[in-house]
Amino acid sequence: GADAMRARGEGGGSLQYGGETDRDRQCEHPQVAFFHLFFRTAAILTYVFCTWVSSSFVLSFIITVLLLAFDFWTVKNVSGRLLVGLRWWNEILPDGSSEWRFECADMSHRRTNALDSTVFWVGLLVPPVLWVLFALGALLRLNFEWLLIVAVALGLNGANVIGYLRCRKDNVANLKSMVTNAGMSAGMGSLMRNLPFSI
């Protein structure tokens, strides 16, 4: 839950990845993984096939944007936190400026599940690539109405991609720093124990 998360401005904790076990071959949060993929897949399918059902652009726009909004909220607030132990948000400061904030799970309480992690990152990164292709198709057809839907999709998907990649990069940097500090501390302790005199 939220108590197991450690929040830090422009930073976070670290994630640990151990060897693969039987537990890693099973999805630890199947319902979350389903909805992580469902809304974004449904938005893409609606965009591609909606004209087969209705010729109304307004109806297609509303349904697709609603699915994209549900997806954005789910990925940002639920699936990232439960599947990979990460969360991000952008905070508006009193002076009007904004600051990225990251949150990561306390890995003393949990370990990242390999299958959950794979589902999360594949589901996060593949759809934006498809939306870029849809954007190129809409431009080539000079179909600016449909390009509007793609712009909304890229904006919402892109925000989550940037947020989580920055969050992951920050946690990797913190992990390296922790390992380096631990190694230095262990080395200094060993050196002090082997000195022929005490200080």
C-alpha positions in Angstrom: 0.0 0.0 0.0 0.9 3.6 0.2 2.7 3.0 3.6 5.2 0.8 1.8 6.1 3.6 -0.6 8.9 6.0 0.0 8.3 9.4 -1.7 11.1 11.8 -2.5 11.3 15.0 -4.6 13.3 14.4 -7.8 14.4 11.1 -6.4 13.4 7.8 -5.0 14.6 4.5 -3.6 15.9 1.5 -5.5 14.6 -1.6 -7.1 16.2 -5.0 -6.8 15.9 -7.7 -9.3 16.8 -11.2 -8.2 17.1 -14.5 -10.1 14.0 -15.8 -11.8 11.8 -18.1 -9.6 8.5 -19.9 -10.1 6.9 -16.9 -8.5 8.3 -14.7 -11.3 6.6 -16.9 -14.0 3.2 -16.0 -12.5 1.5 -12.6 -12.5 1.3 -11.4 -9.0 -1.4 -8.8 -9.8 -3.4 -10.3 -12.7 -6.4 -7.9 -12.4 -4.1 -4.9 -12.4 -2.1 -6.3 -15.4 -5.4 -6.9 -17.3 -6.6 -3.3 -16.9 -3.0 -2.0 -17.5 -3.4 -3.4 -21.0 -7.2 -3.3 -21.5 -7.9 0.5 -21.7 -5.0 1.2 -24.0 -5.8 -1.8 -26.2 -9.4 -0.8 -26.3 -8.5 2.8 -27.3 -6.4 1.5 -30.2 -9.1 -0.9 -31.4 -11.7 1.8 -31.2 -9.6 4.1 -33.2 -8.9 1.5 -35.9 -12.4 -0.1 -36.2 -14.9 2.4 -34.9 -15.8 3.5 -38.5 -17.0 -0.1 -39.1 -19.7 0.4 -36.5 -20.5 4.1 -36.8 -19.8 6.9 -39.2 -20.0 9.5 -36.4 -16.6 11.0 -35.8 -17.9 12.7 -32.6 -18.9 9.4 -31.1 -15.6 7.8 -32.0 -13.7 10.8 -30.5 -15.6 10.6 -27.2 -15.2 6.9 -26.7 -11.5 6.8 -27.7 -10.7 9.8 -25.5 -12.6 8.4 -22.5 -10.7 5.1 -22.9 -7.4 7.1 -23.1 -8.3 9.0 -19.9 -9.1 5.9 -18.0 -5.9 4.4 -19.2 -3.8 7.4 -18.2 -5.2 7.4 -14.7 -4.9 3.6 -14.3 -1.3 3.5 -15.4 -0.2 6.6 -13.5 -1.9 5.8 -10.2 -2.4 2.0 -10.0 -0.5 -0.3 -12.3 2.8 1.5 -12.0 2.7 1.3 -8.3 1.6 -2.3 -8.0 3.4 -3.9 -11.0 6.8 -2.2 -10.7 6.7 -0.3 -7.5 7.0 3.1 -9.2 4.8 6.2 -9.2 5.3 9.7 -10.5 3.5 13.0 -10.4 4.2 16.7 -11.3 3.7 19.1 -8.5 2.9 22.8 -9.0 4.9 24.8 -6.5 3.7 28.1 -4.8 5.8 30.2 -7.2 4.0 28.7 -10.2 6.9 26.4 -11.3 6.5 22.6 -11.5 8.6 19.9 -10.1 8.7 16.2 -11.0 8.3 13.9 -8.0 9.0 10.2 -7.9 7.9 7.4 -5.6 9.3 3.9 -5.4 8.5 0.8 -3.3 10.5 0.0 -0.2 12.1 -3.2 -1.4 12.5 -4.5 2.1 8.8 -5.1 2.0 8.5 -6.5 -1.6 10.4 -7.6 -4.6 9.5 -6.8 -8.2 7.8 -9.7 -10.0 9.5 -10.3 -13.3 6.3 -11.1 -15.2 4.5 -8.0 -13.7 7.5 -5.9 -14.7 7.5 -7.2 -18.3 3.7 -6.7 -18.7 4.1 -3.1 -17.4 7.0 -2.0 -19.6 5.8 -3.7 -22.8 2.3 -2.3 -22.2 3.7 1.2 -21.5 6.1 1.5 -24.4 4.5 -0.3 -27.4 1.2 1.6 -27.7 2.9 5.1 -28.2 4.8 3.6 -31.1 1.5 2.5 -32.7 0.0 6.0 -32.1 3.0 7.5 -33.9 2.3 5.3 -36.9 -1.4 6.3 -36.8 -0.2 9.9 -36.7 1.8 9.4 -39.9 -1.1 7.7 -41.6 -3.5 10.5 -40.7 -1.0 13.1 -42.0 -0.5 11.2 -45.3 -4.3 11.1 -45.7 -4.6 14.7 -44.6 -7.2 13.5 -42.1 -6.8 16.2 -39.5 -9.9 15.2 -37.5 -8.4 11.8 -36.7 -5.1 13.4 -36.1 -6.7 15.2 -33.2 -7.4 11.9 -31.5 -3.9 10.7 -32.1 -2.5 14.0 -30.5 -4.6 13.3 -27.4 -3.3 9.7 -27.3 0.3 10.7 -27.7 0.0 13.4 -25.1 -1.5 11.1 -22.4 0.7 8.1 -23.3 3.8 10.3 -23.6 3.3 11.8 -20.2 3.3 8.3 -18.6 6.3 7.1 -20.7 8.4 10.2 -19.7 7.3 10.0 -16.1 8.1 6.4 -15.6 11.4 6.4 -17.6 12.6 9.3 -15.5 11.5 7.5 -12.3 13.3 4.3 -13.3 16.4 6.2 -14.3 16.4 8.0 -11.0 16.1 4.7 -9.1 18.9 3.0 -11.1 21.1 6.0 -10.2 20.2 5.7 -6.6 20.8 1.9 -6.7 24.3 2.4 -8.1 25.0 5.0 -5.5 23.9 2.7 -2.7 26.0 -0.2 -4.0 29.1 2.1 -4.3 28.6 3.4 -0.8 28.1 0.0 0.6 31.3 -1.3 -1.2 33.3 1.6 0.1 32.1 1.1 3.6 32.8 -2.6 3.5 36.3 -2.0 2.1 37.2 0.6 4.7 35.9 -1.7 7.5 38.1 -4.5 6.2 41.1 -2.2 5.9 40.7 -1.0 9.5 40.4 -4.5 10.9 43.6 -5.5 9.2 45.7 -2.6 10.4 48.5 -3.7 12.8 47.4 -1.0 15.3 44.2 0.6 16.4 43.1 4.2 15.8 
